[in-house]
């Protein structure tokens, strides 16, 4: 509830204290205390991987070799190199849902691409390797005033309108009179941008946010990582400028706790706030909590330090079968514990040992710099200067009264012997390979393979080491895709789907010869229960990692002769009117074992509908014995191709052309 009598200078209402908000404030405080050490370690890990300290002498980096970052950079493309291939199948076997499945598959793939899934997924992997687990948030954007918080919104004018309303309030605020002219100037420029309509008025669609790992509070009662979808509640920590928060929620937040700039990354600072900043001035950074309560099925929004709601509690309309829009991907899991060691924890001491070994080896080499040792009693300082300052190839004349030979007066400085075993890093590299699961070849240490065997070993090592993480990533993406498809089914209209699928086409019915309209999509209006039960969405295995082109080419070269032979036999049997279903079943099984993504219809010819069925041989003999000639079928018009075979399909024609 709002107390209209309590108005601040900004003209914003101050809500009254809410008992439920006060209760949630205590829950949030307990959860922050529970996760505080973990979040602090996450920030330390980020700093260690980043290894940047601007303003120091010798450059911003401190490590000799940042093995952590280089290994992470080499690993991520092999786990996630491209967006997954999504396959949609119907759960109802007694209903033809082929067009609907194709529509949902196309719409989901397109929506995930438009939402920037690849960029978010790669950032998610980096977060998992650095901060124990990565987090993304999948929501449907429609109205900025009713949607849950979306950091990376689709570009539209809604955020500009919110900013415009805030500037109008600031212009009317007598306490900000000294900034009146600047506020009016910014207000005029914002209005000009809205008038020119440089962005769409209200964009709508799927939105995917990358949530920093230390900005999601999870119910402390969750013990194992895989149980997080069943948590009683989750709360997203949203750093925000106080002016932006007041413009968005239309409440006075002057009593909200002020955070030091750098403690959290503000949404408009785009991670720059993570560097040590200056004083925040009169527009400080505050924190908004967006609480998703699974037990009450409500979303609560409150500011840290305030015992009232920033907006009225509400139930989200755009959620899938699972309640939470947050998806977590761990680097590793351990039994009966939520947090497992991350990549940085596993390699920290090894990287330190490696760099210390290399640094000491450098110091040892510097200790053995070339130099001369002279007998101070036998040669004057003037002669020493002549020797040390002489140029290359210069003849130096030394005058000395000593009876000793010159090579006994001036001698090369003795060096400290280097024992290569003391500075050998092979054992460290071996430990690194065991811990990270990547050998030198997999980390691209061998840039150009010298032999085919070495190339094969590199690929096999890479495929075997990252397959487990890639498998977990595909399971994770399947959950994201399933959730996204459910959201799209409940929110997209047929008109919006038509923009994804394009218009239909006019065809001729093969049976009647009448023109018919063939739709390009099928998008039924369903209830939530029907949406969840109708289709099953899967990620095709192995479609996210970098493709093994050599292996794929070898497999295709082996399967191509078998496929072409089967298709040729099918075409001959079809031309003779003989049942070819056994060969078709063999072809389908062959293609399925070769690659489940291949559709057998692309390789089979289109059979004429008027093709007469073959008469049994026994029936023809009986009719001949009775003197009755069997009815002759109507002959089709003569074609240029007299082979009697139906024309090959486009995919087969391309193969035949390539084979020729």
C-alpha positions in Angstrom: 0.0 0.0 0.0 1.1 3.5 -0.7 0.9 6.5 1.7 -0.2 9.4 -0.5 0.3 11.9 2.3 4.0 11.0 2.5 5.4 12.6 -0.7 9.1 13.3 -1.2 10.5 16.2 -3.2 10.8 14.1 -6.2 7.0 13.7 -6.2 7.2 9.9 -5.7 5.1 8.1 -3.1 6.6 6.2 -0.2 5.0 2.9 0.4 4.1 1.8 3.9 6.0 -0.9 5.7 4.7 -4.4 4.7 5.0 -7.2 7.2 5.6 -9.8 4.4 8.3 -7.6 3.0 10.0 -7.4 6.4 9.8 -11.2 6.6 11.5 -11.5 3.2 14.1 -9.0 4.2 15.2 -11.4 7.0 15.3 -14.3 4.6 17.4 -12.4 2.1 19.8 -11.4 4.9 20.3 -15.0 6.0 20.8 -16.2 2.5 23.4 -13.4 1.8 25.3 -14.5 4.9 25.1 -18.1 3.8 26.5 -17.4 0.3 28.8 -14.5 1.2 32.1 -16.5 1.2 31.2 -18.3 -2.0 30.4 -15.0 -3.7 33.6 -13.5 -2.5 35.7 -16.4 -3.9 33.9 -16.0 -7.2 35.0 -12.4 -7.4 38.6 -13.4 -6.5 38.5 -16.1 -9.2 37.4 -13.6 -11.8 40.2 -11.2 -10.8 42.8 -14.1 -11.0 41.7 -15.2 -14.5 41.5 -11.6 -15.7 45.0 -10.8 -14.5 44.8 -7.1 -15.2 46.0 -4.3 -13.0 46.1 -1.0 -14.9 48.5 1.7 -13.9 51.3 -0.6 -12.8 54.8 -0.4 -14.3 55.7 -3.1 -16.8 52.2 -3.5 -18.2 48.8 -4.4 -16.7 49.4 -8.2 -16.5 51.3 -9.8 -13.6 51.6 -13.4 -14.7 54.3 -14.7 -17.0 51.8 -17.2 -18.5 48.1 -17.1 -18.0 47.5 -20.8 -18.4 44.0 -20.6 -16.9 42.7 -18.2 -19.5 44.4 -19.9 -22.4 43.1 -23.3 -21.5 39.6 -22.0 -21.0 39.7 -20.2 -24.3 40.8 -23.5 -26.1 38.2 -25.6 -24.3 35.0 -23.5 -24.8 34.9 -23.8 -28.7 35.0 -27.5 -28.5 32.2 -27.7 -26.0 30.0 -25.1 -27.7 31.0 -24.1 -31.2 27.5 -23.5 -32.7 23.8 -23.4 -31.7 22.3 -26.9 -31.2 20.0 -28.6 -33.7 16.6 -28.9 -32.1 14.3 -31.8 -33.0 10.6 -31.8 -32.1 8.6 -35.0 -32.0 5.0 -35.6 -31.2 3.9 -37.5 -28.1 0.5 -38.3 -29.5 0.9 -41.3 -31.9 -2.7 -41.2 -33.1 -2.6 -37.6 -34.4 -0.8 -36.1 -37.4 1.4 -33.4 -35.9 4.2 -33.4 -38.4 3.6 -29.8 -39.7 3.1 -28.6 -36.1 6.4 -30.2 -35.0 8.2 -28.6 -38.0 6.7 -25.2 -37.1 7.7 -25.4 -33.5 11.2 -26.6 -34.4 11.7 -23.7 -36.8 10.2 -21.1 -34.5 12.2 -22.3 -31.4 15.5 -22.4 -33.4 14.9 -18.9 -34.8 13.8 -17.4 -31.4 16.9 -18.8 -29.7 19.2 -17.4 -32.4 17.5 -14.0 -32.2 17.9 -14.1 -28.4 21.7 -14.5 -28.7 21.9 -18.1 -27.3 25.4 -18.7 -28.6 26.8 -15.6 -27.0 25.1 -16.3 -23.7 26.1 -20.0 -23.7 29.8 -19.2 -24.2 29.6 -16.6 -21.5 27.9 -19.3 -19.3 30.7 -21.7 -19.8 33.3 -19.1 -18.9 31.3 -18.4 -15.7 31.1 -22.1 -14.9 34.8 -22.6 -15.2 35.5 -19.4 -13.2 32.7 -19.2 -10.7 31.6 -22.8 -10.1 28.4 -22.4 -12.1 26.9 -20.1 -14.7 23.4 -18.7 -14.8 21.1 -17.7 -17.6 17.5 -16.3 -17.3 14.9 -17.1 -20.0 11.9 -14.8 -20.2 9.4 -13.5 -22.7 9.5 -9.7 -23.2 6.2 -7.9 -23.8 5.6 -4.9 -21.5 8.4 -3.3 -19.5 5.9 -2.4 -16.7 4.6 -6.0 -16.2 7.6 -8.2 -17.3 10.0 -9.6 -14.8 13.4 -7.9 -14.8 15.2 -8.3 -18.1 18.7 -7.0 -18.3 19.3 -7.4 -22.0 16.0 -6.3 -23.4 15.2 -6.3 -27.1 15.7 -2.8 -28.3 12.5 -0.8 -28.3 11.2 2.5 -27.0 9.8 1.3 -23.7 13.0 2.0 -21.8 13.2 5.4 -23.4 9.7 6.2 -22.3 10.6 5.2 -18.7 13.6 7.5 -18.9 11.4 10.3 -20.3 8.9 10.0 -17.4 11.9 10.2 -15.0 13.2 13.3 -16.6 9.8 14.9 -16.4 9.8 14.2 -12.6 13.3 15.6 -12.3 12.4 18.8 -14.2 9.5 19.4 -11.7 11.6 18.7 -8.6 12.5 22.0 -6.9 15.4 20.3 -5.1 17.1 19.8 -8.4 16.7 23.4 -9.6 20.5 23.8 -10.2 20.3 21.0 -12.8 17.1 22.2 -14.4 18.6 23.3 -17.7 20.6 20.1 -18.2 17.5 18.0 -17.4 15.4 19.9 -19.8 18.0 19.5 -22.5 18.2 15.7 -22.0 14.4 15.7 -22.0 14.2 17.4 -25.3 16.7 15.0 -26.9 14.9 12.0 -25.6 11.6 13.3 -27.1 13.3 13.9 -30.4 14.5 10.3 -30.5 11.0 9.0 -29.7 9.5 11.2 -32.4 11.9 9.9 -35.0 11.0 6.3 -34.0 14.5 4.9 -34.4 13.3 1.8 -32.6 10.1 -0.2 -32.6 7.5 0.9 -30.1 7.2 -2.3 -28.1 9.3 -5.3 -29.1 8.1 -8.7 -28.2 9.9 -12.0 -28.1 12.2 -14.4 -26.2 14.9 -12.8 -24.1 17.9 -14.5 -22.6 19.9 -12.8 -19.8 23.3 -13.9 -18.6 23.1 -13.5 -14.8 26.4 -13.1 -12.9 26.9 -16.1 -10.7 27.2 -14.0 -7.5 23.9 -12.2 -8.2 21.6 -15.1 -7.7 20.6 -16.1 -4.1 19.3 -19.7 -3.8 17.4 -21.1 -0.9 20.2 -22.2 1.5 18.2 -25.4 2.3 19.1 -26.9 -1.1 21.9 -29.4 -0.5 22.7 -30.9 -4.0 23.1 -28.9 -7.2 20.7 -31.0 -9.2 17.9 -30.1 -6.8 18.0 -26.4 -7.4 14.9 -26.4 -9.6 13.0 -27.6 -6.5 14.3 -24.8 -4.3 11.6 -23.0 -2.3 12.7 -19.6 -3.6 15.4 -17.8 -5.6 16.2 -14.1 -5.5 18.1 -12.2 -8.2 20.3 -9.4 -7.0 19.9 -6.5 -9.5 22.3 -3.6 -9.1 20.7 -0.4 -10.3 21.2 3.4 -10.1 18.7 4.8 -7.7 17.3 7.2 -10.4 16.7 4.3 -12.8 15.0 2.2 -10.1 12.7 5.1 -9.1 11.9 5.7 -12.8 11.1 2.1 -13.3 9.1 1.4 -10.1 7.6 4.8 -9.4 8.4 4.7 -5.7 10.8 6.7 -3.5 13.9 4.7 -2.7 15.9 7.3 -0.8 16.1 5.0 2.2 17.6 2.1 0.2 21.1 0.9 1.2 23.8 2.5 -0.9 26.5 0.2 -2.3 30.0 1.2 -3.1 30.5 1.4 -6.8 32.3 -1.8 -7.8 30.6 -4.0 -5.3 28.2 -5.0 -8.0 28.1 -4.4 -11.7 25.4 -2.0 -12.7 23.3 -2.8 -15.7 24.1 0.4 -17.5 27.8 0.3 -16.5 28.3 -2.9 -18.5 30.8 -4.4 -16.1 32.9 -1.2 -16.0 31.7 -0.7 -12.4 33.7 -3.8 -11.4 36.8 -1.6 -11.6 37.5 0.7 -8.6 35.3 3.8 -9.3 34.8 7.3 -8.0 32.3 8.6 -5.6 28.7 7.9 -6.7 27.5 11.4 -5.9 23.8 12.0 -5.7 22.8 9.0 -7.9 24.2 6.1 -5.9 24.1 2.4 -6.7 21.4 0.4 -4.9 20.3 -3.2 -5.1 16.8 -4.5 -6.1 15.8 -8.0 -5.1 13.5 -9.9 -7.5 12.2 -12.8 -5.5 10.7 -15.9 -7.2 8.7 -17.8 -4.5 7.8 -21.3 -5.8 5.6 -22.1 -2.8 3.2 -19.1 -3.3 3.8 -18.9 -7.1 4.4 -15.2 -6.7 7.2 -12.7 -7.6 8.2 -10.1 -5.1 10.3 -7.0 -5.8 12.0 -5.0 -3.1 15.0 -2.8 -2.5 17.7 -3.7 -0.1 17.1 -1.7 3.1 13.4 -1.0 2.4 10.6 -3.0 4.1 8.1 -2.4 1.3 7.5 -3.7 -2.2 8.7 -1.7 -5.2 5.8 -3.1 -7.2 2.8 -5.2 -6.2 3.5 -8.9 -5.9 2.3 -10.7 -9.0 2.2 -14.1 -10.7 4.1 -14.4 -14.0 2.2 -15.2 -17.1 5.1 -16.3 -19.2 6.6 -19.3 -17.5 7.0 -22.9 -18.7 6.3 -26.2 -17.0 9.0 -25.5 -14.5 8.6 -22.5 -12.2 12.0 -20.8 -12.3 13.3 -19.0 -15.4 16.9 -19.5 -14.1 19.0 -22.2 -15.6 22.3 -23.2 -13.8 25.2 -25.0 -15.5 28.0 -26.3 -13.1 31.6 -27.0 -14.0 31.5 -30.1 -11.9 29.3 -31.7 -9.2 30.0 -33.6 -6.0 27.8 -35.8 -3.9 25.6 -34.1 -1.3 27.0 -30.6 -1.8 25.9 -27.7 -3.9 29.4 -26.3 -4.7 32.2 -28.4 -6.4 35.7 -27.2 -7.3 35.8 -25.1 -10.4 38.5 -24.9 -13.1 40.3 -22.1 -11.3 40.5 -24.0 -8.0 41.9 -27.1 -9.7 44.6 -25.3 -11.6 45.6 -22.4 -9.2 48.6 -24.1 -7.6 49.8 -25.7 -10.8 49.8 -22.4 -12.6 51.6 -20.7 -9.7 54.3 -23.5 -9.7 54.7 -23.2 -13.4 55.2 -19.5 -13.4 57.5 -19.6 -10.4 59.7 -22.2 -12.2 59.9 -20.1 -15.3 60.6 -16.9 -13.3 63.4 -18.6 -11.4 64.9 -19.9 -14.6 64.8 -16.4 -16.0 66.6 -15.0 -12.9 69.2 -17.8 -13.2 69.9 -16.9 -16.8 70.2 -13.2 -15.9 72.7 -14.2 -13.2 74.9 -15.7 -15.9 75.1 -12.6 -18.0 78.6 -12.2 -19.7 81.1 -10.2 -17.7 84.8 -9.7 -16.9 86.8 -10.2 -13.7 90.0 -8.2 -13.3 92.8 -8.1 -10.9 92.5 -4.6 -9.3 96.1 -4.6 -8.2 97.5 -5.2 -11.7 95.5 -2.9 -13.9 94.4 0.7 -13.5 90.8 2.0 -13.5 91.5 3.8 -16.7 92.4 0.6 -18.5 89.3 -1.1 -17.1 87.2 1.8 -18.6 88.8 1.3 -21.9 87.9 -2.4 -22.0 84.3 -1.9 -20.8 83.5 1.0 -23.1 85.2 -0.3 -26.3 83.2 -0.9 -29.4 82.8 -4.2 -31.2 85.9 -4.9 -33.2 87.9 -2.0 -31.6 91.6 -2.6 -30.8 92.2 -1.7 -27.2 95.7 -0.7 -26.2 96.4 -1.3 -22.5 99.5 -0.2 -20.7 100.4 -2.2 -17.6 103.5 -2.7 -15.5 102.5 -6.2 -14.4 104.6 -9.1 -15.5 101.5 -11.4 -15.6 100.0 -12.3 -19.0 96.9 -10.3 -19.9 94.7 -13.3 -19.8 95.5 -13.7 -16.1 94.7 -10.1 -15.3 91.4 -10.0 -17.2 89.3 -13.1 -17.2 85.6 -13.9 -18.2 83.3 -14.0 -15.2 82.5 -17.6 -14.2 78.9 -18.7 -14.6 76.6 -20.5 -12.2 75.9 -23.9 -13.7 72.3 -24.6 -14.7 70.8 -27.9 -14.0 68.0 -28.4 -16.5 66.2 -30.9 -14.3 65.6 -28.1 -11.7 63.6 -26.0 -14.2 61.9 -28.8 -16.1 58.1 -28.2 -16.4 57.2 -31.5 -18.0 55.9 -32.8 -14.7 53.8 -29.7 -14.2 52.3 -30.0 -17.7 51.5 -33.7 -17.0 49.6 -32.7 -13.9 47.9 -30.0 -15.8 46.7 -32.5 -18.4 45.4 -34.8 -15.7 43.5 -32.1 -14.0 42.1 -30.2 -17.0 41.6 -33.3 -19.2 43.3 -31.6 -22.1 46.6 -32.7 -23.6 49.0 -30.4 -25.4 47.6 -31.5 -28.7 44.1 -30.7 -27.6 45.2 -27.2 -26.4 46.6 -26.6 -29.9 50.2 -26.8 -28.8 50.9 -28.7 -32.0 49.7 -26.1 -34.5 50.3 -28.1 -37.7 50.2 -31.9 -37.4 53.2 -33.5 -39.1 51.5 -36.8 -39.8 48.0 -38.2 -40.3 48.5 -40.2 -37.1 49.3 -37.1 -35.1 46.2 -35.4 -36.5 44.1 -38.4 -35.5 45.5 -38.5 -32.0 44.8 -34.8 -31.6 41.2 -35.2 -32.6 40.6 -38.4 -30.6 42.1 -36.8 -27.5 40.0 -33.7 -27.9 36.8 -35.6 -28.6 37.3 -37.9 -25.6 38.3 -35.3 -23.1 35.5 -32.8 -23.7 32.7 -35.2 -24.5 31.4 -35.4 -20.9 31.1 -31.6 -20.5 29.6 -31.4 -24.0 27.0 -34.0 -23.0 26.0 -32.1 -19.9 25.8 -28.9 -22.0 23.4 -30.6 -24.5 21.2 -31.7 -21.6 21.3 -28.2 -20.2 20.4 -26.7 -23.6 17.6 -29.2 -24.0 16.0 -27.9 -20.8 16.4 -24.3 -22.0 14.9 -25.2 -25.4 12.0 -27.1 -23.9 11.2 -24.2 -21.6 11.5 -21.7 -24.5 9.2 -23.7 -26.7 6.6 -23.8 -24.0 6.8 -20.0 -23.6 6.5 -19.4 -27.3 3.5 -21.8 -27.6 1.7 -19.8 -24.9 2.6 -16.3 -26.2 3.0 -16.3 -30.0 0.0 -15.6 -32.1 -0.5 -17.2 -35.6 0.3 -13.8 -37.1 3.7 -13.7 -35.3 4.4 -17.3 -36.3 3.7 -16.4 -39.9 6.6 -14.0 -39.8 8.9 -16.9 -38.9 7.5 -19.4 -41.3 6.5 -17.3 -44.3 3.4 -17.5 -46.4 1.8 -20.8 -47.6 1.7 -21.9 -51.2 -1.0 -22.9 -53.7 -0.7 -26.5 -54.9 -2.8 -29.0 -56.9 -4.5 -32.0 -55.2 -3.0 -35.1 -56.8 -6.2 -37.1 -56.4 -8.8 -34.5 -57.6 -6.7 -32.1 -59.6 -8.3 -29.2 -57.8 -6.2 -26.3 -56.6 -5.7 -26.2 -52.8 -3.9 -24.0 -50.4 -1.1 -25.6 -48.4 -0.3 -23.7 -45.2 3.3 -23.2 -44.2 2.7 -23.7 -40.5 0.4 -25.2 -37.9 0.0 -23.2 -34.6 -2.9 -24.4 -32.5 -4.2 -22.3 -29.5 -3.7 -24.6 -26.6 -4.0 -24.6 -22.8 -1.0 -24.9 -20.6 -1.6 -28.6 -19.9 -1.9 -29.4 -23.6 1.3 -27.4 -24.4 3.3 -29.4 -21.9 1.9 -32.8 -23.0 1.7 -32.6 -26.7 5.4 -32.5 -28.0 8.8 -33.6 -26.9 11.8 -31.4 -27.7 15.3 -32.9 -27.9 18.8 -31.7 -28.8 20.4 -33.8 -31.4 23.5 -35.3 -29.8 26.9 -33.9 -30.8 25.5 -30.8 -32.6 27.0 -28.1 -30.3 30.7 -28.9 -30.5 33.2 -28.2 -33.3 32.5 -30.7 -36.1 35.0 -33.4 -36.9 35.1 -32.9 -40.6 37.7 -35.6 -41.4 35.6 -38.3 -39.6 32.3 -37.0 -41.2 33.9 -37.1 -44.7 35.2 -40.7 -44.1 31.8 -41.9 -42.9 30.0 -40.3 -45.8 32.4 -41.8 -48.3 31.7 -45.3 -46.9 27.9 -44.9 -46.7 27.4 -43.2 -50.1 27.8 -46.3 -52.3 25.4 -48.3 -50.1 22.8 -45.5 -50.2 23.0 -45.0 -53.9 22.7 -48.7 -54.6 19.6 -49.0 -52.4 18.0 -45.9 -54.0 18.7 -47.3 -57.5 17.0 -50.6 -56.5 14.0 -48.8 -55.0 13.5 -46.7 -58.2 13.6 -49.9 -60.4 11.1 -51.7 -58.2 8.8 -48.6 -58.2 9.0 -48.4 -62.0 7.9 -52.1 -62.2 5.1 -51.6 -59.7 6.7 -54.0 -57.2 6.5 -53.4 -53.4 9.7 -51.8 -52.3 8.9 -51.2 -48.6 11.6 -53.7 -47.4 14.3 -51.8 -49.2 12.9 -48.5 -47.9 13.0 -49.9 -44.4 16.7 -50.9 -44.9 17.5 -47.4 -46.3 15.8 -45.7 -43.3 17.8 -47.8 -40.9 21.0 -47.2 -42.8 20.5 -43.5 -42.7 19.5 -43.5 -39.1 22.6 -45.4 -38.1 24.7 -43.0 -40.2 23.1 -39.8 -39.0 19.8 -39.5 -37.3 19.4 -35.9 -38.7 19.0 -37.2 -42.3 15.4 -37.4 -43.6 14.9 -40.4 -45.9 12.2 -38.5 -47.9 15.0 -36.2 -49.3 16.6 -39.2 -51.1 13.5 -41.0 -52.4 11.8 -40.1 -55.7 8.2 -38.8 -55.8 6.2 -41.8 -56.9 3.3 -41.1 -59.4 -0.1 -41.5 -57.8 -1.5 -43.1 -60.9 1.0 -45.9 -60.9 -1.0 -49.2 -61.4 -0.5 -52.0 -59.0 1.2 -55.1 -60.4 -1.1 -58.0 -61.1 -0.2 -61.3 -59.5 1.4 -63.8 -61.9 -1.1 -66.5 -61.0 -4.1 -64.3 -61.8 -2.7 -63.5 -65.2 -2.1 -67.1 -66.1 -5.6 -68.0 -65.0 -7.1 -65.3 -67.2 -5.0 -66.4 -70.2 -6.2 -70.0 -69.8 -9.8 -68.8 -70.0 -9.1 -66.8 -73.1 -9.5 -63.4 -71.4 -6.9 -60.8 -72.0 -6.0 -58.8 -68.9 -7.0 -55.2 -68.9 -4.2 -53.0 -70.1 -3.5 -49.9 -68.1 -3.6 -46.6 -69.7 -0.1 -45.7 -71.0 1.4 -42.5 -69.8 2.6 -40.0 -72.3 6.1 -40.8 -73.7 8.8 -38.9 -71.9 12.3 -38.0 -73.2 13.7 -40.4 -70.7 12.8 -44.0 -71.9 14.4 -45.8 -68.9 11.0 -46.3 -67.3 12.4 -44.9 -64.0 10.7 -42.1 -62.1 12.7 -38.9 -61.9 15.2 -38.8 -59.0 14.6 -36.5 -56.1 16.8 -33.3 -55.9 19.0 -34.7 -53.2 19.7 -37.8 -55.3 20.2 -35.8 -58.5 22.8 -33.8 -56.7 24.6 -37.0 -55.6 24.5 -38.5 -59.1 25.8 -35.2 -60.6 28.7 -35.2 -58.0 29.4 -38.9 -58.7 29.6 -38.2 -62.5 
